[in-house]
Amino acid sequence: MSENPFKNLDEESIDMTVTLSLDDGTEMDCDVLAIFPAGKSMYVALLPVEQENEEEDDIYLYRYSEDADGNPILDNIEDDEEYDIVADAFDELLDSEEYDELFGDED
């Protein structure tokens, strides 16, 4: 992939969607919110394009890597401890983006 995979949540820098194939055979289109490091790996946060309930904000987290040709590979996070680390890293990313959005222009 020629783009920097260390993206933030700035809406101008991320304009990607992916289609997830679910276990029940259905597919779900998701917006890529962020690709970010946590621990020694990279992860991706996905938001379904269409939520069943408008009040829901289901965010899906996956381990992210690329094959030799630069194509993205998403792997399930099977371990609860790993998931907690990734969720905390994503929360910190959200907090820093909100802080930058609120106070970043006050310099």
Summary of the structure (lengths in Angstrom):
residues: 107
radius of gyration: 14.6
end to end distance: 34.1
largest distance: 50.4
contacts: 244
relative contact order: 0.17
helix: 25%
strand: 34%
